Amino acid sequence: MNERVEAPARPLFPAGHLRRILRIGFLREPLPVMGARGLASVNQLPSAIAAVIVIVLFLVADAQAALSAPGVWIGFVVITAATVAASVLPWTRWPEPAVLLVPLVDMLAFFVMSLAGFKTLTGISILMALPLFWLAWSRYRTGLVLAASFVMPLGVVWGQVILSGIELSTKALVKPLLVPVVLFSFTMTIAVMSLAVARTQARTRRALEKAEKHAVLLNAVLNTANVGVVVVDEAGRDLMMNDTQRTIHESLIPDDNSNPDEAGLLIFGADRTTPLPADQRPVRRAVLGAEYSDQLVWGGSQEAMRAFNASATQMLVDGQPSGAVIAFHDVTDLLDALAAKDDFLSTVNHELRTPLTSIVGYLEMASETAELDPAVKVYLRVAERNAERLLALVGDLLDAAAGKVEIAREPVDLSEVLEGCLPSHKARAERLGVGLSAEVANRLDLLGDERRLGQIVDNLLSNALKYTPSGGSVNVSTYRSETGDPILEVTDTGQGMTVDELGRLFTRFYRTDTVRRSAIPGAGLGLAITKDLVEEHGGSISVSSEPGLGSTFRVEFPAAVVRN
């Protein structure tokens, strides 16, 4: 939902250029990305330069001696050949240790040069450190390399003693031992450093691999979810965006601006016409530090507008804001479905309730006709009862589909509501062979909807009569609690319920196993709707029951002071 900022690409420097390699030595440029030949060339470069310096110094010190010392020139030629080989041979085609032949050749070359030219230039043997360091850094056969780092220099210094014509003695042989000892120490130091670097690199590589796996997993999860997700930094710049969000973002881009920031996107308020102010747009709100959920916005062109539910969470690093995560969920289909549901409920309410009410009315009128045969009256009463049951079922279904029920709040006497409901239930109780008794308090005032309160009483009484067998009894009472709150209580001697069944009793469409087995008709909506109506009045409903011993439903409403 925001303008995307691309990070500039870092230049990569090719290997093989002496000028840039020298710059690396002076830390003027970052280390280039090299292949095997490039690395071999860089590692060989110090030995090659040292060999050239030896020849130059040799010629300056004693040109005649230099020309008469073939060993020095042989060593120089060998190092030159090794340098060329390091730069041109295809090392990747051979086993990795093959390239280590180059420093081995260098070491032998310096060995020969040291023995041939030590009388003119002292200290040539120290140059053996260069290939030794290469070998030690490679961590290949470290034990052999450490042994060679002492034995080869020792052979050079003792060879120089022998070739110098000095009388051999313990002192003469011990005196030059410092050189091999120093080279051995340096080589060991390099080997230890190389091992430490290798371990660090291994840890870094594992961390990178783990991070890459997490990135792949995160990318897969974000792209699988049908939710647009964008992560922004503290300035509002996009850090991450999944595919769904890219699609959403593209749908919000106006035709006259191909790369807008959020303020330029087609984002509107609830009226779908007025553009949202910049500081109320989802990303900007998150950048300003807000955390929110369920912000409904509309976006896109008028002919293809979609609704999005936006939520935002802040990202904190060491307690400081470092950006936010914003999620966009396309809820257009849901809003369309809700609108269609409202239209459906309105249509059904008219198309079903009206004819059913008419049918019930005409059946009542027909059953009261004196001239009808008694058997016909029985048939009409059956039809009337079933029509009333169908009308109640339709009402329950419509109430359940409508969700939250709106109620009027006016002073109502609960006892008066109960007395108004009792006659119709007494007639039904007589037909079922169930005793129905009532204990009604004088006056119990509360603020509520008289029609909905009657629905609560009717649902509880109908439920009690339905599940009480013939010969049982149902008692309904109203009274005032110790705190003065109006109470409605309905007790029956019906089937009763288990603890598990009580836990699910007020779930919509739930019917106990016993009820299903007994084939008692019903949709499992009456008690769920009753609970909603009670809670809309600010009250509470509870039930106590035991299998085979019946049930008691207790409804408590908040009291209301009514002035006469």
BABARO-543259 format. One line per 2 residues: number of its first residue (from 0); for each residue x, y, z of C-alpha. Coordinates in nm, 3 decimals. Example, Ala and Ser with C-alpha at 12.3 -4.5 7.8 and 13.67 -1.06 7.14 Angstrom:
2
0> 1.230,-0.450,0.780 ~ 1.367,-0.106,0.714
***
This chain:
564
0> 0.000,0.000,0.000 ~ 0.305,0.227,-0.006
2> 0.567,0.339,-0.256 ~ 0.836,0.077,-0.292
4> 1.203,0.175,-0.255 ~ 1.465,-0.045,-0.419
6> 1.808,-0.070,-0.254 ~ 2.096,0.023,-0.489
8> 2.296,-0.274,-0.618 ~ 2.651,-0.315,-0.485
10> 2.918,-0.342,-0.755 ~ 3.112,-0.667,-0.784
12> 3.479,-0.639,-0.890 ~ 3.622,-0.912,-1.116
14> 3.937,-1.095,-1.008 ~ 4.264,-1.096,-1.201
16> 4.336,-0.723,-1.210 ~ 4.657,-0.635,-1.027
18> 4.553,-0.276,-0.976 ~ 4.238,-0.371,-0.788
20> 4.410,-0.647,-0.596 ~ 4.663,-0.394,-0.476
22> 4.379,-0.165,-0.374 ~ 4.241,-0.447,-0.162
24> 4.577,-0.458,0.015 ~ 4.531,-0.094,0.113
26> 4.166,-0.150,0.212 ~ 4.038,0.084,-0.054
28> 3.782,-0.153,-0.202 ~ 3.583,-0.451,-0.075
30> 3.715,-0.798,-0.142 ~ 3.602,-0.912,-0.488
32> 3.397,-1.220,-0.556 ~ 3.650,-1.466,-0.703
34> 3.663,-1.809,-0.856 ~ 3.924,-2.078,-0.783
36> 4.179,-1.927,-1.023 ~ 4.128,-1.580,-0.882
38> 4.189,-1.702,-0.527 ~ 4.495,-1.898,-0.637
40> 4.632,-1.587,-0.812 ~ 4.582,-1.370,-0.504
42> 4.744,-1.630,-0.276 ~ 5.037,-1.670,-0.514
44> 5.092,-1.298,-0.562 ~ 5.304,-1.241,-0.244
46> 5.546,-1.521,-0.343 ~ 5.575,-1.388,-0.698
48> 5.644,-1.034,-0.577 ~ 5.896,-1.161,-0.321
50> 6.080,-1.361,-0.592 ~ 6.109,-1.050,-0.812
52> 6.238,-0.843,-0.518 ~ 6.499,-1.112,-0.441
54> 6.630,-1.102,-0.799 ~ 6.641,-0.722,-0.800
56> 6.822,-0.708,-0.466 ~ 7.059,-0.983,-0.578
58> 7.156,-0.789,-0.891 ~ 7.201,-0.466,-0.696
60> 7.411,-0.630,-0.425 ~ 7.640,-0.835,-0.649
62> 7.548,-0.874,-1.014 ~ 7.847,-1.104,-1.081
64> 7.746,-1.335,-0.797 ~ 7.383,-1.327,-0.910
66> 7.476,-1.433,-1.264 ~ 7.693,-1.715,-1.129
68> 7.425,-1.857,-0.895 ~ 7.198,-2.073,-1.115
70> 7.000,-2.195,-0.812 ~ 6.859,-1.845,-0.756
72> 6.746,-1.820,-1.117 ~ 6.606,-2.170,-1.116
74> 6.399,-2.084,-0.810 ~ 6.281,-1.762,-0.973
76> 6.178,-1.944,-1.291 ~ 5.994,-2.210,-1.090
78> 5.801,-1.945,-0.891 ~ 5.719,-1.760,-1.212
80> 5.589,-2.082,-1.368 ~ 5.387,-2.154,-1.054
82> 5.235,-1.803,-1.072 ~ 5.131,-1.854,-1.432
84> 4.988,-2.196,-1.347 ~ 4.787,-2.053,-1.056
86> 4.629,-1.799,-1.292 ~ 4.546,-2.018,-1.594
88> 4.495,-2.378,-1.485 ~ 4.130,-2.495,-1.442
90> 4.151,-2.582,-1.073 ~ 3.778,-2.647,-1.042
92> 3.809,-2.954,-1.265 ~ 4.041,-3.125,-1.018
94> 4.012,-3.218,-0.650 ~ 4.025,-2.915,-0.423
96> 4.370,-2.992,-0.270 ~ 4.530,-2.987,-0.618
98> 4.584,-2.612,-0.601 ~ 4.808,-2.663,-0.295
100> 5.075,-2.795,-0.529 ~ 5.149,-2.429,-0.606
102> 5.265,-2.334,-0.251 ~ 5.457,-2.664,-0.227
104> 5.647,-2.573,-0.544 ~ 5.705,-2.222,-0.406
106> 5.847,-2.362,-0.084 ~ 6.091,-2.586,-0.273
108> 6.188,-2.292,-0.496 ~ 6.262,-2.069,-0.196
110> 6.453,-2.360,-0.044 ~ 6.681,-2.374,-0.352
112> 6.714,-1.992,-0.370 ~ 6.807,-1.976,0.000
114> 7.085,-2.233,-0.038 ~ 7.216,-2.074,-0.360
116> 7.217,-1.710,-0.258 ~ 7.260,-1.690,0.117
118> 7.619,-1.567,0.085 ~ 7.501,-1.257,-0.100
120> 7.157,-1.203,0.058 ~ 7.091,-1.322,0.410
122> 6.742,-1.408,0.530 ~ 6.606,-1.547,0.202
124> 6.489,-1.851,0.396 ~ 6.233,-1.636,0.580
126> 6.044,-1.611,0.251 ~ 5.941,-1.973,0.296
128> 5.681,-1.832,0.534 ~ 5.472,-1.714,0.238
130> 5.383,-2.057,0.093 ~ 5.374,-2.203,0.444
132> 5.108,-1.951,0.544 ~ 4.904,-2.047,0.236
134> 4.926,-2.413,0.327 ~ 4.842,-2.348,0.693
136> 4.542,-2.134,0.600 ~ 4.409,-2.414,0.378
138> 4.376,-2.645,0.683 ~ 4.476,-2.939,0.460
140> 4.700,-3.189,0.637 ~ 4.775,-2.937,0.909
142> 5.007,-3.174,1.094 ~ 5.225,-3.228,0.786
144> 5.229,-2.854,0.716 ~ 5.342,-2.777,1.073
146> 5.614,-3.041,1.045 ~ 5.728,-2.896,0.711
148> 5.726,-2.544,0.860 ~ 6.004,-2.655,1.093
150> 6.189,-2.921,0.892 ~ 6.224,-2.726,0.565
152> 6.365,-2.406,0.725 ~ 6.584,-2.623,0.946
154> 6.724,-2.791,0.634 ~ 6.792,-2.449,0.481
156> 6.975,-2.300,0.782 ~ 7.180,-2.614,0.847
158> 7.252,-2.644,0.474 ~ 7.378,-2.286,0.480
160> 7.603,-2.373,0.777 ~ 7.744,-2.672,0.592
162> 7.790,-2.481,0.262 ~ 7.957,-2.188,0.441
164> 8.248,-2.410,0.544 ~ 8.211,-2.332,0.912
166> 8.337,-2.601,1.143 ~ 8.036,-2.806,1.254
168> 7.964,-2.784,1.623 ~ 7.670,-2.781,1.855
170> 7.690,-2.403,1.876 ~ 7.702,-2.365,1.496
172> 7.397,-2.586,1.455 ~ 7.195,-2.433,1.741
174> 7.263,-2.069,1.653 ~ 7.037,-2.055,1.339
176> 6.749,-2.253,1.496 ~ 6.557,-1.933,1.567
178> 6.447,-1.911,1.202 ~ 6.270,-2.251,1.186
180> 6.126,-2.195,1.532 ~ 5.981,-1.857,1.430
182> 5.842,-1.999,1.104 ~ 5.692,-2.291,1.293
184> 5.530,-2.052,1.543 ~ 5.393,-1.827,1.268
186> 5.258,-2.126,1.077 ~ 5.090,-2.262,1.388
188> 4.936,-1.920,1.454 ~ 4.799,-1.906,1.101
190> 4.660,-2.262,1.132 ~ 4.484,-2.174,1.459
192> 4.345,-1.852,1.310 ~ 4.228,-2.042,1.004
194> 4.051,-2.295,1.223 ~ 3.881,-2.017,1.421
196> 3.777,-1.842,1.100 ~ 3.646,-2.173,0.961
198> 3.435,-2.229,1.269 ~ 3.301,-1.875,1.251
200> 3.224,-1.920,0.884 ~ 3.049,-2.249,0.958
202> 2.834,-2.084,1.224 ~ 2.761,-1.795,0.992
204> 2.675,-2.033,0.708 ~ 2.442,-2.232,0.931
206> 2.280,-1.911,1.050 ~ 2.238,-1.795,0.691
208> 2.093,-2.129,0.587 ~ 1.854,-2.117,0.880
210> 1.759,-1.759,0.795 ~ 1.705,-1.856,0.431
212> 1.484,-2.148,0.536 ~ 1.286,-1.919,0.762
214> 1.256,-1.666,0.480 ~ 1.134,-1.936,0.240
216> 0.889,-2.063,0.503 ~ 0.766,-1.712,0.582
218> 0.727,-1.636,0.213 ~ 0.532,-1.960,0.159
220> 0.306,-1.891,0.457 ~ 0.238,-1.532,0.359
222> 0.165,-1.624,-0.001 ~ -0.057,-1.915,0.100
224> -0.277,-1.703,0.326 ~ -0.555,-1.522,0.143
226> -0.464,-1.202,0.325 ~ -0.255,-0.912,0.200
228> 0.042,-0.845,0.429 ~ 0.286,-0.556,0.405
230> 0.574,-0.476,0.641 ~ 0.696,-0.117,0.657
232> 0.981,0.054,0.840 ~ 0.942,0.350,1.073
234> 0.937,0.588,0.774 ~ 0.663,0.393,0.596
236> 0.887,0.234,0.330 ~ 0.791,-0.117,0.223
238> 1.021,-0.389,0.356 ~ 0.815,-0.693,0.258
240> 0.493,-0.757,0.067 ~ 0.326,-1.087,-0.019
242> 0.168,-1.168,-0.355 ~ -0.186,-1.103,-0.233
244> -0.087,-0.757,-0.116 ~ 0.080,-0.681,-0.449
246> -0.245,-0.764,-0.624 ~ -0.440,-0.543,-0.382
248> -0.187,-0.261,-0.423 ~ -0.213,-0.275,-0.803
250> -0.593,-0.255,-0.785 ~ -0.567,0.072,-0.586
252> -0.336,0.254,-0.829 ~ -0.513,0.537,-1.017
254> -0.486,0.556,-1.394 ~ -0.308,0.894,-1.388
256> -0.030,0.794,-1.142 ~ 0.162,0.472,-1.198
258> 0.371,0.491,-0.878 ~ 0.178,0.671,-0.604
260> 0.245,0.675,-0.231 ~ -0.036,0.573,0.001
262> -0.191,0.918,-0.004 ~ -0.240,0.883,-0.380
264> -0.405,0.541,-0.374 ~ -0.777,0.494,-0.436
266> -0.887,0.438,-0.074 ~ -1.231,0.556,0.041
268> -1.443,0.568,0.352 ~ -1.769,0.390,0.432
270> -1.964,0.593,0.174 ~ -1.735,0.452,-0.102
272> -1.700,0.804,-0.245 ~ -1.502,1.027,-0.008
274> -1.125,0.959,-0.016 ~ -0.983,0.887,0.328
276> -0.756,1.160,0.469 ~ -0.387,1.066,0.460
278> -0.356,1.027,0.839 ~ -0.654,0.789,0.850
280> -0.523,0.550,0.586 ~ -0.415,0.210,0.718
282> -0.039,0.229,0.657 ~ -0.006,0.589,0.767
284> -0.197,0.516,1.089 ~ 0.044,0.230,1.160
286> 0.349,0.449,1.086 ~ 0.214,0.706,1.331
288> 0.220,0.436,1.600 ~ -0.140,0.314,1.605
290> -0.229,-0.051,1.661 ~ -0.579,-0.137,1.544
292> -0.801,-0.405,1.399 ~ -1.113,-0.416,1.184
294> -1.071,-0.084,1.006 ~ -1.308,-0.113,0.709
296> -1.199,0.074,0.398 ~ -1.306,0.062,0.036
298> -1.055,0.070,-0.246 ~ -1.025,0.066,-0.622
300> -1.210,0.225,-0.909 ~ -1.586,0.281,-0.877
302> -1.672,-0.001,-1.115 ~ -1.443,-0.253,-0.940
304> -1.442,-0.135,-0.578 ~ -1.357,-0.384,-0.302
306> -1.392,-0.373,0.076 ~ -1.087,-0.441,0.295
308> -1.061,-0.508,0.666 ~ -0.727,-0.361,0.781
310> -0.533,-0.445,1.098 ~ -0.192,-0.325,1.218
312> 0.066,-0.435,1.475 ~ 0.375,-0.239,1.576
314> 0.728,-0.385,1.552 ~ 0.956,-0.296,1.843
316> 1.333,-0.340,1.862 ~ 1.478,-0.282,2.211
318> 1.152,-0.113,2.299 ~ 1.179,0.138,2.014
320> 0.939,0.149,1.714 ~ 1.100,0.003,1.403
322> 0.801,-0.031,1.172 ~ 0.470,-0.209,1.152
324> 0.291,-0.505,0.997 ~ -0.037,-0.427,0.824
326> -0.280,-0.693,0.704 ~ -0.558,-0.639,0.449
328> -0.841,-0.891,0.423 ~ -1.081,-0.866,0.130
330> -1.428,-0.881,0.288 ~ -1.630,-0.773,-0.016
332> -1.795,-1.113,-0.057 ~ -1.879,-1.122,0.314
334> -2.045,-0.779,0.303 ~ -2.236,-0.879,-0.009
336> -2.349,-1.197,0.166 ~ -2.464,-1.000,0.471
338> -2.659,-0.763,0.247 ~ -2.813,-1.061,0.066
340> -2.900,-1.216,0.403 ~ -3.078,-0.900,0.513
342> -3.275,-0.894,0.188 ~ -3.358,-1.262,0.232
344> -3.476,-1.214,0.591 ~ -3.693,-0.925,0.489
346> -3.848,-1.127,0.208 ~ -3.897,-1.441,0.416
348> -4.042,-1.244,0.703 ~ -4.313,-1.116,0.473
350> -4.362,-1.420,0.247 ~ -4.379,-1.678,0.530
352> -4.508,-1.503,0.839 ~ -4.798,-1.332,0.665
354> -4.960,-1.641,0.509 ~ -4.889,-1.855,0.817
356> -5.052,-1.598,1.045 ~ -5.352,-1.591,0.812
358> -5.372,-1.972,0.812 ~ -5.364,-1.988,1.191
360> -5.632,-1.720,1.216 ~ -5.868,-1.890,0.975
362> -5.815,-2.227,1.141 ~ -5.907,-2.075,1.478
364> -6.221,-1.923,1.326 ~ -6.313,-2.251,1.154
366> -6.266,-2.459,1.469 ~ -6.504,-2.226,1.658
368> -6.789,-2.288,1.412 ~ -7.068,-2.469,1.598
370> -7.214,-2.656,1.301 ~ -6.894,-2.854,1.231
372> -6.877,-3.223,1.296 ~ -6.673,-3.298,1.613
374> -6.426,-3.509,1.414 ~ -6.367,-3.218,1.176
376> -6.299,-2.991,1.473 ~ -6.036,-3.237,1.593
378> -5.874,-3.226,1.250 ~ -5.881,-2.847,1.249
380> -5.721,-2.831,1.595 ~ -5.443,-3.063,1.477
382> -5.390,-2.845,1.171 ~ -5.395,-2.534,1.390
384> -5.135,-2.675,1.631 ~ -4.905,-2.771,1.346
386> -4.949,-2.434,1.179 ~ -4.862,-2.263,1.510
388> -4.559,-2.490,1.542 ~ -4.450,-2.401,1.189
390> -4.502,-2.031,1.261 ~ -4.290,-2.060,1.577
392> -4.021,-2.250,1.388 ~ -4.012,-1.984,1.117
394> -3.985,-1.716,1.385 ~ -3.697,-1.901,1.554
396> -3.511,-1.948,1.227 ~ -3.551,-1.582,1.136
398> -3.437,-1.469,1.479 ~ -3.134,-1.700,1.463
400> -3.042,-1.579,1.115 ~ -3.081,-1.215,1.214
402> -2.821,-1.252,1.490 ~ -2.844,-0.979,1.750
404> -3.206,-0.894,1.834 ~ -3.301,-0.533,1.887
406> -3.530,-0.474,2.185 ~ -3.731,-0.180,2.308
408> -3.678,-0.074,2.670 ~ -3.995,0.028,2.848
410> -4.129,-0.036,3.199 ~ -4.280,-0.386,3.202
412> -4.434,-0.600,3.478 ~ -4.287,-0.951,3.444
414> -4.575,-1.107,3.638 ~ -4.825,-0.951,3.401
416> -4.632,-1.089,3.103 ~ -4.643,-1.439,3.256
418> -5.018,-1.420,3.324 ~ -5.074,-1.322,2.963
420> -4.885,-1.627,2.838 ~ -5.035,-1.889,3.071
422> -5.378,-1.950,2.909 ~ -5.247,-2.088,2.580
424> -4.996,-2.312,2.760 ~ -5.259,-2.444,3.003
426> -5.467,-2.560,2.709 ~ -5.166,-2.739,2.562
428> -5.075,-2.890,2.899 ~ -5.427,-3.038,2.928
430> -5.396,-3.197,2.584 ~ -5.057,-3.346,2.678
432> -5.175,-3.468,3.019 ~ -4.919,-3.255,3.201
434> -5.000,-3.055,3.511 ~ -4.917,-2.683,3.482
436> -4.911,-2.466,3.795 ~ -4.807,-2.106,3.847
438> -4.696,-1.891,4.138 ~ -4.704,-1.528,4.031
440> -4.573,-1.237,4.240 ~ -4.782,-0.921,4.266
442> -4.559,-0.690,4.064 ~ -4.208,-0.728,3.922
444> -4.097,-0.422,3.726 ~ -3.810,-0.418,3.480
446> -3.706,-0.231,3.167 ~ -3.761,-0.444,2.861
448> -3.955,-0.540,2.552 ~ -4.292,-0.687,2.644
450> -4.317,-0.893,2.324 ~ -3.964,-1.034,2.365
452> -4.024,-1.107,2.735 ~ -4.333,-1.299,2.630
454> -4.119,-1.490,2.384 ~ -3.883,-1.586,2.668
456> -4.173,-1.715,2.880 ~ -4.329,-1.899,2.585
458> -3.999,-2.065,2.488 ~ -3.929,-2.188,2.841
460> -4.283,-2.317,2.896 ~ -4.300,-2.480,2.553
462> -3.965,-2.645,2.616 ~ -4.076,-2.775,2.957
464> -4.408,-2.913,2.827 ~ -4.241,-3.070,2.522
466> -3.995,-3.275,2.725 ~ -4.226,-3.367,3.018
468> -4.410,-3.698,2.970 ~ -4.781,-3.741,3.034
470> -4.852,-3.748,3.407 ~ -4.563,-3.514,3.483
472> -4.582,-3.157,3.600 ~ -4.447,-2.814,3.514
474> -4.433,-2.525,3.759 ~ -4.364,-2.163,3.665
476> -4.311,-1.885,3.915 ~ -4.204,-1.525,3.941
478> -4.053,-1.376,4.255 ~ -3.797,-1.124,4.373
480> -3.443,-1.224,4.467 ~ -3.274,-1.117,4.791
482> -3.123,-0.822,4.605 ~ -3.463,-0.724,4.462
484> -3.412,-0.849,4.107 ~ -3.709,-1.007,3.924
486> -3.678,-1.386,3.884 ~ -3.858,-1.618,3.641
488> -3.828,-1.989,3.719 ~ -3.963,-2.287,3.524
490> -3.936,-2.637,3.675 ~ -4.040,-2.962,3.508
492> -4.032,-3.332,3.588 ~ -3.913,-3.430,3.241
494> -3.621,-3.626,3.105 ~ -3.345,-3.419,3.260
496> -2.991,-3.380,3.124 ~ -2.633,-3.488,3.190
498> -2.350,-3.249,3.279 ~ -2.209,-3.271,2.925
500> -2.549,-3.193,2.774 ~ -2.593,-2.894,3.004
502> -2.263,-2.750,2.876 ~ -2.396,-2.740,2.519
504> -2.762,-2.670,2.593 ~ -2.765,-2.311,2.468
506> -2.576,-2.387,2.145 ~ -2.781,-2.326,1.834
508> -2.923,-2.637,1.667 ~ -2.800,-2.857,1.953
510> -3.034,-3.136,2.066 ~ -2.948,-3.396,2.326
512> -2.906,-3.761,2.234 ~ -3.213,-3.856,2.438
514> -3.427,-3.603,2.253 ~ -3.307,-3.720,1.913
516> -3.378,-4.084,2.001 ~ -3.728,-4.000,2.124
518> -3.807,-3.824,1.792 ~ -3.947,-3.517,1.970
520> -3.980,-3.247,1.702 ~ -3.774,-2.928,1.722
522> -3.487,-2.737,1.562 ~ -3.269,-2.678,1.867
524> -3.304,-2.300,1.844 ~ -3.551,-2.207,2.119
526> -3.312,-2.205,2.415 ~ -3.031,-2.036,2.220
528> -3.268,-1.756,2.119 ~ -3.401,-1.736,2.474
530> -3.049,-1.690,2.609 ~ -2.982,-1.410,2.356
532> -3.306,-1.233,2.454 ~ -3.231,-1.262,2.825
534> -2.881,-1.119,2.780 ~ -3.016,-0.836,2.563
536> -3.229,-0.743,2.866 ~ -2.918,-0.741,3.083
538> -3.018,-1.061,3.259 ~ -2.878,-1.409,3.299
540> -3.015,-1.761,3.255 ~ -2.903,-2.079,3.429
542> -3.022,-2.437,3.444 ~ -2.988,-2.725,3.688
544> -3.082,-3.077,3.590 ~ -3.027,-3.448,3.651
546> -3.112,-3.732,3.414 ~ -3.464,-3.864,3.484
548> -3.534,-3.600,3.751 ~ -3.629,-3.301,3.540
550> -3.483,-2.954,3.499 ~ -3.512,-2.606,3.645
552> -3.448,-2.294,3.433 ~ -3.383,-1.974,3.627
554> -3.386,-1.630,3.462 ~ -3.277,-1.323,3.658
556> -3.341,-0.969,3.529 ~ -3.208,-0.642,3.666
558> -3.472,-0.455,3.864 ~ -3.613,-0.123,3.747
560> -3.774,0.150,3.956 ~ -4.100,0.253,3.794
562> -4.259,0.579,3.908 ~ -4.639,0.583,3.912
***
